[in-house]
Amino acid sequence: MEQKLNKRYERITMDPNVMLGKPVIKGTRIPVYVVLNLFGEGLPFDEILRQYPDLTKEDVLAAIKFAAKFTDFEEVEA
């Protein structure tokens, strides 16, 4: 069953039947980590959209926001 994240991440879904449940861009089989890796390799925004025509600018931004949220943490002193 597809798991929708809150409305803020409505372009990102996780479904155990799609890419083993990894977060993907909704309506595609493109994992969030693929988009992030392309940025990490230095590909410009426009080149990512050219290589993945199913993606929109909003999809790419949603992937970045999703990653930022799930890598944010607070350090707590013990």
PDB file with SEQRES, HELIX, SHEET and CRYST1 records, atoms N, CA, C and O in Angstrom:
SEQRES   1 A   78  MET GLU GLN LYS LEU ASN LYS ARG TYR GLU ARG ILE THR          
SEQRES   2 A   78  MET ASP PRO ASN VAL MET LEU GLY LYS PRO VAL ILE LYS          
SEQRES   3 A   78  GLY THR ARG ILE PRO VAL TYR VAL VAL LEU ASN LEU PHE          
SEQRES   4 A   78  GLY GLU GLY LEU PRO PHE ASP GLU ILE LEU ARG GLN TYR          
SEQRES   5 A   78  PRO ASP LEU THR LYS GLU ASP VAL LEU ALA ALA ILE LYS          
SEQRES   6 A   78  PHE ALA ALA LYS PHE THR ASP PHE GLU GLU VAL GLU ALA          
HELIX    1 AA1 LYS A    7  TYR A    9  5                                   3    
HELIX    2 AA2 MET A   19  GLY A   21  5                                   3    
HELIX    3 AA3 VAL A   32  GLY A   40  1                                   9    
HELIX    4 AA4 PHE A   45  GLN A   51  1                                   7    
HELIX    5 AA5 LYS A   57  THR A   71  1                                  15    
SHEET    1 AA1 2 GLN A   3  LYS A   4  0                                        
SHEET    2 AA1 2 ILE A  12  MET A  14 -1                                        
CRYST1    1.000    1.000    1.000  90.00  90.00  90.00 P 1           1          
ATOM      1  N   MET A   1       0.847  -1.180   0.000  1.00  0.00           N  
ATOM      2  CA  MET A   1       0.000   0.000   0.000  1.00  0.00           C  
ATOM      3  C   MET A   1       0.890   1.240   0.000  1.00  0.00           C  
ATOM      4  O   MET A   1       1.833   1.339   0.784  1.00  0.00           O  
ATOM      5  N   GLU A   2       0.588   2.153  -0.860  1.00  0.00           N  
ATOM      6  CA  GLU A   2       1.364   3.388  -0.978  1.00  0.00           C  
ATOM      7  C   GLU A   2       1.244   4.213   0.292  1.00  0.00           C  
ATOM      8  O   GLU A   2       0.158   4.376   0.849  1.00  0.00           O  
ATOM      9  N   GLN A   3       2.365   4.722   0.730  1.00  0.00           N  
ATOM     10  CA  GLN A   3       2.368   5.578   1.912  1.00  0.00           C  
ATOM     11  C   GLN A   3       2.634   7.003   1.467  1.00  0.00           C  
ATOM     12  O   GLN A   3       3.700   7.307   0.932  1.00  0.00           O  
ATOM     13  N   LYS A   4       1.662   7.874   1.689  1.00  0.00           N  
ATOM     14  CA  LYS A   4       1.864   9.288   1.399  1.00  0.00           C  
ATOM     15  C   LYS A   4       2.465   9.944   2.616  1.00  0.00           C  
ATOM     16  O   LYS A   4       2.066   9.686   3.752  1.00  0.00           O  
ATOM     17  N   LEU A   5       3.415  10.780   2.359  1.00  0.00           N  
ATOM     18  CA  LEU A   5       3.972  11.569   3.438  1.00  0.00           C  
ATOM     19  C   LEU A   5       3.035  12.747   3.616  1.00  0.00           C  
ATOM     20  O   LEU A   5       2.060  12.867   2.875  1.00  0.00           O  
ATOM     21  N   ASN A   6       3.296  13.606   4.562  1.00  0.00           N  
ATOM     22  CA  ASN A   6       2.350  14.696   4.771  1.00  0.00           C  
ATOM     23  C   ASN A   6       2.254  15.577   3.518  1.00  0.00           C  
ATOM     24  O   ASN A   6       3.038  15.419   2.582  1.00  0.00           O  
ATOM     25  N   LYS A   7       1.311  16.483   3.506  1.00  0.00           N  
ATOM     26  CA  LYS A   7       1.033  17.293   2.320  1.00  0.00           C  
ATOM     27  C   LYS A   7       2.266  18.037   1.816  1.00  0.00           C  
ATOM     28  O   LYS A   7       2.402  18.285   0.618  1.00  0.00           O  
ATOM     29  N   ARG A   8       3.143  18.382   2.717  1.00  0.00           N  
ATOM     30  CA  ARG A   8       4.358  19.097   2.338  1.00  0.00           C  
ATOM     31  C   ARG A   8       5.208  18.290   1.352  1.00  0.00           C  
ATOM     32  O   ARG A   8       5.944  18.856   0.544  1.00  0.00           O  
ATOM     33  N   TYR A   9       5.098  16.971   1.429  1.00  0.00           N  
ATOM     34  CA  TYR A   9       5.879  16.086   0.565  1.00  0.00           C  
ATOM     35  C   TYR A   9       4.967  15.283  -0.358  1.00  0.00           C  
ATOM     36  O   TYR A   9       5.244  14.115  -0.630  1.00  0.00           O  
ATOM     37  N   GLU A  10       3.900  15.879  -0.837  1.00  0.00           N  
ATOM     38  CA  GLU A  10       2.920  15.133  -1.620  1.00  0.00           C  
ATOM     39  C   GLU A  10       3.476  14.621  -2.941  1.00  0.00           C  
ATOM     40  O   GLU A  10       2.855  13.758  -3.563  1.00  0.00           O  
ATOM     41  N   ARG A  11       4.609  15.114  -3.386  1.00  0.00           N  
ATOM     42  CA  ARG A  11       5.218  14.626  -4.625  1.00  0.00           C  
ATOM     43  C   ARG A  11       6.114  13.412  -4.393  1.00  0.00           C  
ATOM     44  O   ARG A  11       6.632  12.831  -5.346  1.00  0.00           O  
ATOM     45  N   ILE A  12       6.297  13.034  -3.145  1.00  0.00           N  
ATOM     46  CA  ILE A  12       7.141  11.900  -2.794  1.00  0.00           C  
ATOM     47  C   ILE A  12       6.265  10.804  -2.189  1.00  0.00           C  
ATOM     48  O   ILE A  12       5.449  11.075  -1.308  1.00  0.00           O  
ATOM     49  N   THR A  13       6.433   9.572  -2.660  1.00  0.00           N  
ATOM     50  CA  THR A  13       5.670   8.456  -2.108  1.00  0.00           C  
ATOM     51  C   THR A  13       6.605   7.292  -1.805  1.00  0.00           C  
ATOM     52  O   THR A  13       7.722   7.209  -2.317  1.00  0.00           O  
ATOM     53  N   MET A  14       6.113   6.403  -0.961  1.00  0.00           N  
ATOM     54  CA  MET A  14       6.815   5.162  -0.662  1.00  0.00           C  
ATOM     55  C   MET A  14       5.800   4.031  -0.740  1.00  0.00           C  
ATOM     56  O   MET A  14       4.762   4.062  -0.079  1.00  0.00           O  
ATOM     57  N   ASP A  15       6.111   3.050  -1.544  1.00  0.00           N  
ATOM     58  CA  ASP A  15       5.218   1.917  -1.750  1.00  0.00           C  
ATOM     59  C   ASP A  15       6.089   0.664  -1.788  1.00  0.00           C  
ATOM     60  O   ASP A  15       7.011   0.590  -2.600  1.00  0.00           O  
ATOM     61  N   PRO A  16       5.822  -0.314  -0.939  1.00  0.00           N  
ATOM     62  CA  PRO A  16       6.666  -1.510  -0.927  1.00  0.00           C  
ATOM     63  C   PRO A  16       6.706  -2.235  -2.276  1.00  0.00           C  
ATOM     64  O   PRO A  16       7.616  -3.025  -2.527  1.00  0.00           O  
ATOM     65  N   ASN A  17       5.729  -1.972  -3.138  1.00  0.00           N  
ATOM     66  CA  ASN A  17       5.691  -2.603  -4.456  1.00  0.00           C  
ATOM     67  C   ASN A  17       6.432  -1.802  -5.527  1.00  0.00           C  
ATOM     68  O   ASN A  17       6.525  -2.236  -6.676  1.00  0.00           O  
ATOM     69  N   VAL A  18       6.953  -0.648  -5.156  1.00  0.00           N  
ATOM     70  CA  VAL A  18       7.683   0.193  -6.105  1.00  0.00           C  
ATOM     71  C   VAL A  18       9.063   0.471  -5.529  1.00  0.00           C  
ATOM     72  O   VAL A  18       9.182   1.091  -4.472  1.00  0.00           O  
ATOM     73  N   MET A  19      10.092   0.023  -6.207  1.00  0.00           N  
ATOM     74  CA  MET A  19      11.481   0.262  -5.802  1.00  0.00           C  
ATOM     75  C   MET A  19      11.732  -0.159  -4.346  1.00  0.00           C  
ATOM     76  O   MET A  19      12.447   0.511  -3.601  1.00  0.00           O  
ATOM     77  N   LEU A  20      11.125  -1.281  -3.972  1.00  0.00           N  
ATOM     78  CA  LEU A  20      11.308  -1.843  -2.623  1.00  0.00           C  
ATOM     79  C   LEU A  20      10.949  -0.879  -1.500  1.00  0.00           C  
ATOM     80  O   LEU A  20      11.492  -0.968  -0.399  1.00  0.00           O  
ATOM     81  N   GLY A  21      10.035   0.038  -1.783  1.00  0.00           N  
ATOM     82  CA  GLY A  21       9.570   0.961  -0.756  1.00  0.00           C  
ATOM     83  C   GLY A  21      10.422   2.198  -0.562  1.00  0.00           C  
ATOM     84  O   GLY A  21      10.159   3.005   0.330  1.00  0.00           O  
ATOM     85  N   LYS A  22      11.444   2.353  -1.394  1.00  0.00           N  
ATOM     86  CA  LYS A  22      12.269   3.564  -1.280  1.00  0.00           C  
ATOM     87  C   LYS A  22      11.442   4.785  -1.680  1.00  0.00           C  
ATOM     88  O   LYS A  22      10.519   4.657  -2.484  1.00  0.00           O  
ATOM     89  N   PRO A  23      11.748   5.955  -1.145  1.00  0.00           N  
ATOM     90  CA  PRO A  23      11.019   7.163  -1.549  1.00  0.00           C  
ATOM     91  C   PRO A  23      11.257   7.453  -3.035  1.00  0.00           C  
ATOM     92  O   PRO A  23      12.396   7.505  -3.498  1.00  0.00           O  
ATOM     93  N   VAL A  24      10.175   7.637  -3.757  1.00  0.00           N  
ATOM     94  CA  VAL A  24      10.242   7.941  -5.194  1.00  0.00           C  
ATOM     95  C   VAL A  24       9.399   9.167  -5.504  1.00  0.00           C  
ATOM     96  O   VAL A  24       8.534   9.567  -4.725  1.00  0.00           O  
ATOM     97  N   ILE A  25       9.675   9.748  -6.658  1.00  0.00           N  
ATOM     98  CA  ILE A  25       8.836  10.840  -7.151  1.00  0.00           C  
ATOM     99  C   ILE A  25       7.499  10.227  -7.555  1.00  0.00           C  
ATOM    100  O   ILE A  25       7.458   9.267  -8.325  1.00  0.00           O  
ATOM    101  N   LYS A  26       6.420  10.777  -7.041  1.00  0.00           N  
ATOM    102  CA  LYS A  26       5.078  10.244  -7.282  1.00  0.00           C  
ATOM    103  C   LYS A  26       4.810  10.086  -8.781  1.00  0.00           C  
ATOM    104  O   LYS A  26       5.107  10.972  -9.582  1.00  0.00           O  
ATOM    105  N   GLY A  27       4.245   8.941  -9.132  1.00  0.00           N  
ATOM    106  CA  GLY A  27       3.890   8.672 -10.518  1.00  0.00           C  
ATOM    107  C   GLY A  27       5.059   8.189 -11.368  1.00  0.00           C  
ATOM    108  O   GLY A  27       4.911   7.997 -12.575  1.00  0.00           O  
ATOM    109  N   THR A  28       6.218   7.990 -10.747  1.00  0.00           N  
ATOM    110  CA  THR A  28       7.394   7.502 -11.466  1.00  0.00           C  
ATOM    111  C   THR A  28       8.028   6.370 -10.665  1.00  0.00           C  
ATOM    112  O   THR A  28       7.563   6.017  -9.581  1.00  0.00           O  
ATOM    113  N   ARG A  29       9.081   5.821 -11.213  1.00  0.00           N  
ATOM    114  CA  ARG A  29       9.906   4.860 -10.490  1.00  0.00           C  
ATOM    115  C   ARG A  29      11.281   5.479 -10.245  1.00  0.00           C  
ATOM    116  O   ARG A  29      12.277   4.768 -10.110  1.00  0.00           O  
ATOM    117  N   ILE A  30      11.322   6.793 -10.189  1.00  0.00           N  
ATOM    118  CA  ILE A  30      12.575   7.521  -9.997  1.00  0.00           C  
ATOM    119  C   ILE A  30      12.758   7.783  -8.508  1.00  0.00           C  
ATOM    120  O   ILE A  30      12.030   8.584  -7.921  1.00  0.00           O  
ATOM    121  N   PRO A  31      13.740   7.102  -7.890  1.00  0.00           N  
ATOM    122  CA  PRO A  31      13.973   7.306  -6.469  1.00  0.00           C  
ATOM    123  C   PRO A  31      14.544   8.688  -6.166  1.00  0.00           C  
ATOM    124  O   PRO A  31      15.263   9.276  -6.974  1.00  0.00           O  
ATOM    125  N   VAL A  32      14.211   9.181  -4.999  1.00  0.00           N  
ATOM    126  CA  VAL A  32      14.738  10.469  -4.537  1.00  0.00           C  
ATOM    127  C   VAL A  32      16.261  10.451  -4.558  1.00  0.00           C  
ATOM    128  O   VAL A  32      16.885  11.443  -4.937  1.00  0.00           O  
ATOM    129  N   TYR A  33      16.871   9.330  -4.153  1.00  0.00           N  
ATOM    130  CA  TYR A  33      18.329   9.293  -4.089  1.00  0.00           C  
ATOM    131  C   TYR A  33      18.983   9.466  -5.460  1.00  0.00           C  
ATOM    132  O   TYR A  33      20.103   9.971  -5.542  1.00  0.00           O  
ATOM    133  N   VAL A  34      18.309   9.060  -6.535  1.00  0.00           N  
ATOM    134  CA  VAL A  34      18.870   9.246  -7.880  1.00  0.00           C  
ATOM    135  C   VAL A  34      18.975  10.734  -8.193  1.00  0.00           C  
ATOM    136  O   VAL A  34      20.000  11.198  -8.693  1.00  0.00           O  
ATOM    137  N   VAL A  35      17.925  11.470  -7.901  1.00  0.00           N  
ATOM    138  CA  VAL A  35      17.932  12.917  -8.145  1.00  0.00           C  
ATOM    139  C   VAL A  35      19.037  13.579  -7.331  1.00  0.00           C  
ATOM    140  O   VAL A  35      19.766  14.428  -7.845  1.00  0.00           O  
ATOM    141  N   LEU A  36      19.163  13.196  -6.070  1.00  0.00           N  
ATOM    142  CA  LEU A  36      20.191  13.787  -5.211  1.00  0.00           C  
ATOM    143  C   LEU A  36      21.590  13.422  -5.679  1.00  0.00           C  
ATOM    144  O   LEU A  36      22.486  14.266  -5.647  1.00  0.00           O  
ATOM    145  N   ASN A  37      21.796  12.189  -6.110  1.00  0.00           N  
ATOM    146  CA  ASN A  37      23.101  11.795  -6.622  1.00  0.00           C  
ATOM    147  C   ASN A  37      23.491  12.594  -7.862  1.00  0.00           C  
ATOM    148  O   ASN A  37      24.657  12.949  -8.031  1.00  0.00           O  
ATOM    149  N   LEU A  38      22.528  12.875  -8.720  1.00  0.00           N  
ATOM    150  CA  LEU A  38      22.825  13.673  -9.915  1.00  0.00           C  
ATOM    151  C   LEU A  38      23.310  15.069  -9.529  1.00  0.00           C  
ATOM    152  O   LEU A  38      24.260  15.586 -10.117  1.00  0.00           O  
ATOM    153  N   PHE A  39      22.660  15.670  -8.549  1.00  0.00           N  
ATOM    154  CA  PHE A  39      23.130  16.967  -8.049  1.00  0.00           C  
ATOM    155  C   PHE A  39      24.526  16.835  -7.450  1.00  0.00           C  
ATOM    156  O   PHE A  39      25.394  17.679  -7.671  1.00  0.00           O  
ATOM    157  N   GLY A  40      24.723  15.779  -6.701  1.00  0.00           N  
ATOM    158  CA  GLY A  40      26.012  15.547  -6.071  1.00  0.00           C  
ATOM    159  C   GLY A  40      27.138  15.369  -7.081  1.00  0.00           C  
ATOM    160  O   GLY A  40      28.292  15.689  -6.797  1.00  0.00           O  
ATOM    161  N   GLU A  41      26.801  14.861  -8.253  1.00  0.00           N  
ATOM    162  CA  GLU A  41      27.779  14.694  -9.322  1.00  0.00           C  
ATOM    163  C   GLU A  41      27.993  15.988 -10.100  1.00  0.00           C  
ATOM    164  O   GLU A  41      28.825  16.046 -11.006  1.00  0.00           O  
ATOM    165  N   GLY A  42      27.238  17.023  -9.743  1.00  0.00           N  
ATOM    166  CA  GLY A  42      27.428  18.325 -10.374  1.00  0.00           C  
ATOM    167  C   GLY A  42      26.554  18.597 -11.578  1.00  0.00           C  
ATOM    168  O   GLY A  42      26.772  19.588 -12.274  1.00  0.00           O  
ATOM    169  N   LEU A  43      25.561  17.742 -11.851  1.00  0.00           N  
ATOM    170  CA  LEU A  43      24.684  18.011 -12.986  1.00  0.00           C  
ATOM    171  C   LEU A  43      23.820  19.226 -12.698  1.00  0.00           C  
ATOM    172  O   LEU A  43      23.245  19.340 -11.616  1.00  0.00           O  
ATOM    173  N   PRO A  44      23.727  20.129 -13.656  1.00  0.00           N  
ATOM    174  CA  PRO A  44      22.851  21.291 -13.477  1.00  0.00           C  
ATOM    175  C   PRO A  44      21.377  20.859 -13.465  1.00  0.00           C  
ATOM    176  O   PRO A  44      21.003  19.814 -13.998  1.00  0.00           O  
ATOM    177  N   PHE A  45      20.588  21.681 -12.854  1.00  0.00           N  
ATOM    178  CA  PHE A  45      19.143  21.446 -12.745  1.00  0.00           C  
ATOM    179  C   PHE A  45      18.538  21.112 -14.110  1.00  0.00           C  
ATOM    180  O   PHE A  45      17.823  20.119 -14.247  1.00  0.00           O  
ATOM    181  N   ASP A  46      18.820  21.932 -15.111  1.00  0.00           N  
ATOM    182  CA  ASP A  46      18.235  21.733 -16.443  1.00  0.00           C  
ATOM    183  C   ASP A  46      18.648  20.403 -17.068  1.00  0.00           C  
ATOM    184  O   ASP A  46      17.868  19.782 -17.790  1.00  0.00           O  
ATOM    185  N   GLU A  47      19.871  19.970 -16.790  1.00  0.00           N  
ATOM    186  CA  GLU A  47      20.346  18.694 -17.338  1.00  0.00           C  
ATOM    187  C   GLU A  47      19.609  17.519 -16.700  1.00  0.00           C  
ATOM    188  O   GLU A  47      19.302  16.537 -17.375  1.00  0.00           O  
ATOM    189  N   ILE A  48      19.329  17.617 -15.417  1.00  0.00           N  
ATOM    190  CA  ILE A  48      18.562  16.565 -14.745  1.00  0.00           C  
ATOM    191  C   ILE A  48      17.174  16.459 -15.377  1.00  0.00           C  
ATOM    192  O   ILE A  48      16.692  15.357 -15.638  1.00  0.00           O  
ATOM    193  N   LEU A  49      16.542  17.587 -15.620  1.00  0.00           N  
ATOM    194  CA  LEU A  49      15.219  17.579 -16.246  1.00  0.00           C  
ATOM    195  C   LEU A  49      15.284  17.049 -17.678  1.00  0.00           C  
ATOM    196  O   LEU A  49      14.338  16.415 -18.144  1.00  0.00           O  
ATOM    197  N   ARG A  50      16.383  17.300 -18.374  1.00  0.00           N  
ATOM    198  CA  ARG A  50      16.535  16.794 -19.742  1.00  0.00           C  
ATOM    199  C   ARG A  50      16.706  15.280 -19.724  1.00  0.00           C  
ATOM    200  O   ARG A  50      16.123  14.577 -20.550  1.00  0.00           O  
ATOM    201  N   GLN A  51      17.508  14.774 -18.783  1.00  0.00           N  
ATOM    202  CA  GLN A  51      17.753  13.339 -18.711  1.00  0.00           C  
ATOM    203  C   GLN A  51      16.543  12.557 -18.197  1.00  0.00           C  
ATOM    204  O   GLN A  51      16.375  11.381 -18.520  1.00  0.00           O  
ATOM    205  N   TYR A  52      15.716  13.206 -17.409  1.00  0.00           N  
ATOM    206  CA  TYR A  52      14.521  12.576 -16.845  1.00  0.00           C  
ATOM    207  C   TYR A  52      13.302  13.416 -17.200  1.00  0.00           C  
ATOM    208  O   TYR A  52      12.798  14.162 -16.360  1.00  0.00           O  
ATOM    209  N   PRO A  53      12.822  13.303 -18.441  1.00  0.00           N  
ATOM    210  CA  PRO A  53      11.717  14.167 -18.893  1.00  0.00           C  
ATOM    211  C   PRO A  53      10.409  13.992 -18.126  1.00  0.00           C  
ATOM    212  O   PRO A  53       9.520  14.838 -18.222  1.00  0.00           O  
ATOM    213  N   ASP A  54      10.281  12.895 -17.360  1.00  0.00           N  
ATOM    214  CA  ASP A  54       9.070  12.709 -16.550  1.00  0.00           C  
ATOM    215  C   ASP A  54       9.080  13.591 -15.311  1.00  0.00           C  
ATOM    216  O   ASP A  54       8.046  13.764 -14.665  1.00  0.00           O  
ATOM    217  N   LEU A  55      10.242  14.153 -14.972  1.00  0.00           N  
ATOM    218  CA  LEU A  55      10.351  15.015 -13.795  1.00  0.00           C  
ATOM    219  C   LEU A  55      10.008  16.460 -14.144  1.00  0.00           C  
ATOM    220  O   LEU A  55      10.213  16.924 -15.266  1.00  0.00           O  
ATOM    221  N   THR A  56       9.485  17.142 -13.149  1.00  0.00           N  
ATOM    222  CA  THR A  56       9.248  18.583 -13.272  1.00  0.00           C  
ATOM    223  C   THR A  56      10.174  19.298 -12.295  1.00  0.00           C  
ATOM    224  O   THR A  56      10.781  18.675 -11.424  1.00  0.00           O  
ATOM    225  N   LYS A  57      10.269  20.592 -12.450  1.00  0.00           N  
ATOM    226  CA  LYS A  57      11.057  21.387 -11.515  1.00  0.00           C  
ATOM    227  C   LYS A  57      10.558  21.169 -10.094  1.00  0.00           C  
ATOM    228  O   LYS A  57      11.357  21.050  -9.166  1.00  0.00           O  
ATOM    229  N   GLU A  58       9.254  21.118  -9.922  1.00  0.00           N  
ATOM    230  CA  GLU A  58       8.661  20.932  -8.602  1.00  0.00           C  
ATOM    231  C   GLU A  58       9.028  19.572  -8.008  1.00  0.00           C  
ATOM    232  O   GLU A  58       9.218  19.453  -6.797  1.00  0.00           O  
ATOM    233  N   ASP A  59       9.130  18.542  -8.861  1.00  0.00           N  
ATOM    234  CA  ASP A  59       9.526  17.215  -8.388  1.00  0.00           C  
ATOM    235  C   ASP A  59      10.948  17.241  -7.833  1.00  0.00           C  
ATOM    236  O   ASP A  59      11.221  16.687  -6.769  1.00  0.00           O  
ATOM    237  N   VAL A  60      11.844  17.888  -8.563  1.00  0.00           N  
ATOM    238  CA  VAL A  60      13.240  17.951  -8.138  1.00  0.00           C  
ATOM    239  C   VAL A  60      13.359  18.734  -6.828  1.00  0.00           C  
ATOM    240  O   VAL A  60      14.084  18.330  -5.919  1.00  0.00           O  
ATOM    241  N   LEU A  61      12.650  19.841  -6.741  1.00  0.00           N  
ATOM    242  CA  LEU A  61      12.677  20.619  -5.499  1.00  0.00           C  
ATOM    243  C   LEU A  61      12.096  19.816  -4.334  1.00  0.00           C  
ATOM    244  O   LEU A  61      12.584  19.907  -3.208  1.00  0.00           O  
ATOM    245  N   ALA A  62      11.057  19.033  -4.607  1.00  0.00           N  
ATOM    246  CA  ALA A  62      10.461  18.199  -3.557  1.00  0.00           C  
ATOM    247  C   ALA A  62      11.463  17.155  -3.070  1.00  0.00           C  
ATOM    248  O   ALA A  62      11.513  16.863  -1.875  1.00  0.00           O  
ATOM    249  N   ALA A  63      12.251  16.595  -3.964  1.00  0.00           N  
ATOM    250  CA  ALA A  63      13.265  15.616  -3.574  1.00  0.00           C  
ATOM    251  C   ALA A  63      14.299  16.257  -2.652  1.00  0.00           C  
ATOM    252  O   ALA A  63      14.717  15.654  -1.663  1.00  0.00           O  
ATOM    253  N   ILE A  64      14.703  17.464  -2.976  1.00  0.00           N  
ATOM    254  CA  ILE A  64      15.684  18.173  -2.146  1.00  0.00           C  
ATOM    255  C   ILE A  64      15.097  18.484  -0.776  1.00  0.00           C  
ATOM    256  O   ILE A  64      15.759  18.284   0.242  1.00  0.00           O  
ATOM    257  N   LYS A  65      13.868  18.969  -0.744  1.00  0.00           N  
ATOM    258  CA  LYS A  65      13.218  19.281   0.529  1.00  0.00           C  
ATOM    259  C   LYS A  65      13.041  18.025   1.376  1.00  0.00           C  
ATOM    260  O   LYS A  65      13.233  18.055   2.591  1.00  0.00           O  
ATOM    261  N   PHE A  66      12.674  16.924   0.727  1.00  0.00           N  
ATOM    262  CA  PHE A  66      12.492  15.661   1.426  1.00  0.00           C  
ATOM    263  C   PHE A  66      13.804  15.230   2.084  1.00  0.00           C  
ATOM    264  O   PHE A  66      13.828  14.866   3.260  1.00  0.00           O  
ATOM    265  N   ALA A  67      14.882  15.274   1.324  1.00  0.00           N  
ATOM    266  CA  ALA A  67      16.190  14.880   1.859  1.00  0.00           C  
ATOM    267  C   ALA A  67      16.618  15.798   2.993  1.00  0.00           C  
ATOM    268  O   ALA A  67      17.163  15.335   3.995  1.00  0.00           O  
ATOM    269  N   ALA A  68      16.381  17.079   2.846  1.00  0.00           N  
ATOM    270  CA  ALA A  68      16.753  18.026   3.899  1.00  0.00           C  
ATOM    271  C   ALA A  68      15.995  17.708   5.189  1.00  0.00           C  
ATOM    272  O   ALA A  68      16.576  17.723   6.274  1.00  0.00           O  
ATOM    273  N   LYS A  69      14.728  17.427   5.071  1.00  0.00           N  
ATOM    274  CA  LYS A  69      13.912  17.138   6.251  1.00  0.00           C  
ATOM    275  C   LYS A  69      14.382  15.874   6.965  1.00  0.00           C  
ATOM    276  O   LYS A  69      14.474  15.834   8.192  1.00  0.00           O  
ATOM    277  N   PHE A  70      14.674  14.852   6.180  1.00  0.00           N  
ATOM    278  CA  PHE A  70      15.002  13.576   6.792  1.00  0.00           C  
ATOM    279  C   PHE A  70      16.479  13.415   7.128  1.00  0.00           C  
ATOM    280  O   PHE A  70      16.894  12.356   7.599  1.00  0.00           O  
ATOM    281  N   THR A  71      17.262  14.436   6.895  1.00  0.00           N  
ATOM    282  CA  THR A  71      18.646  14.421   7.367  1.00  0.00           C  
ATOM    283  C   THR A  71      18.858  15.469   8.448  1.00  0.00           C  
ATOM    284  O   THR A  71      19.957  15.603   8.987  1.00  0.00           O  
ATOM    285  N   ASP A  72      17.804  16.209   8.761  1.00  0.00           N  
ATOM    286  CA  ASP A  72      17.875  17.208   9.821  1.00  0.00           C  
ATOM    287  C   ASP A  72      17.708  16.504  11.164  1.00  0.00           C  
ATOM    288  O   ASP A  72      16.849  15.637  11.321  1.00  0.00           O  
ATOM    289  N   PHE A  73      18.518  16.879  12.105  1.00  0.00           N  
ATOM    290  CA  PHE A  73      18.396  16.320  13.444  1.00  0.00           C  
ATOM    291  C   PHE A  73      18.959  17.305  14.434  1.00  0.00           C  
ATOM    292  O   PHE A  73      19.726  18.201  14.080  1.00  0.00           O  
ATOM    293  N   GLU A  74      18.574  17.131  15.665  1.00  0.00           N  
ATOM    294  CA  GLU A  74      19.099  17.972  16.737  1.00  0.00           C  
ATOM    295  C   GLU A  74      20.056  17.150  17.575  1.00  0.00           C  
ATOM    296  O   GLU A  74      19.778  15.997  17.906  1.00  0.00           O  
ATOM    297  N   GLU A  75      21.164  17.742  17.908  1.00  0.00           N  
ATOM    298  CA  GLU A  75      22.099  17.060  18.798  1.00  0.00           C  
ATOM    299  C   GLU A  75      21.626  17.276  20.228  1.00  0.00           C  
ATOM    300  O   GLU A  75      21.284  18.389  20.627  1.00  0.00           O  
ATOM    301  N   VAL A  76      21.615  16.216  20.969  1.00  0.00           N  
ATOM    302  CA  VAL A  76      21.189  16.269  22.358  1.00  0.00           C  
ATOM    303  C   VAL A  76      22.341  15.772  23.207  1.00  0.00           C  
ATOM    304  O   VAL A  76      22.873  14.683  22.992  1.00  0.00           O  
ATOM    305  N   GLU A  77      22.712  16.588  24.171  1.00  0.00           N  
ATOM    306  CA  GLU A  77      23.784  16.165  25.073  1.00  0.00           C  
ATOM    307  C   GLU A  77      23.238  15.158  26.063  1.00  0.00           C  
ATOM    308  O   GLU A  77      22.136  15.314  26.589  1.00  0.00           O  
ATOM    309  N   ALA A  78      24.015  14.136  26.307  1.00  0.00           N  
ATOM    310  CA  ALA A  78      23.591  13.085  27.251  1.00  0.00           C  
ATOM    311  C   ALA A  78      23.903  13.479  28.675  1.00  0.00           C  
ATOM    312  O   ALA A  78      23.618  12.720  29.601  1.00  0.00           O  
TER     313      ALA A  78                                                      
END                                                                             
